[in-house]
């Protein structure tokens, strides 16, 4: 679980990019703004991951799977 709440772009994208160097089949990231949702989603799809977004109050939980 990557907690990127309170971070503005491009930090969440950099965080997931660094995490993806481990080549896991799935990742989860928590963000607190729609811009991060859009940018991380775009990056994850480019890397071959399917992504689902779950709203949790003011936060968003991103599930990325291959």
C-alpha positions, 0 to 999 in steps of 0.5 A: 500500500502506497500512501500518497495523500498530501502529495501533489503531482508528479510525486504520486506518479514518481512513487508508483513508478519506483514501486513498479520496479519490483515487477509485482502483479498488483499495487494499491495507492491511496491519494487525496485528489483527482489530478493524482487519480488521473495521472497515476491511472494514465501511467499504470495503464501505460505500464500494462496494469488494469486499474480500478478506483474506489472512493473512500470519503475524501480519498481515493484507493487505486487498485492496479493489477496485471 
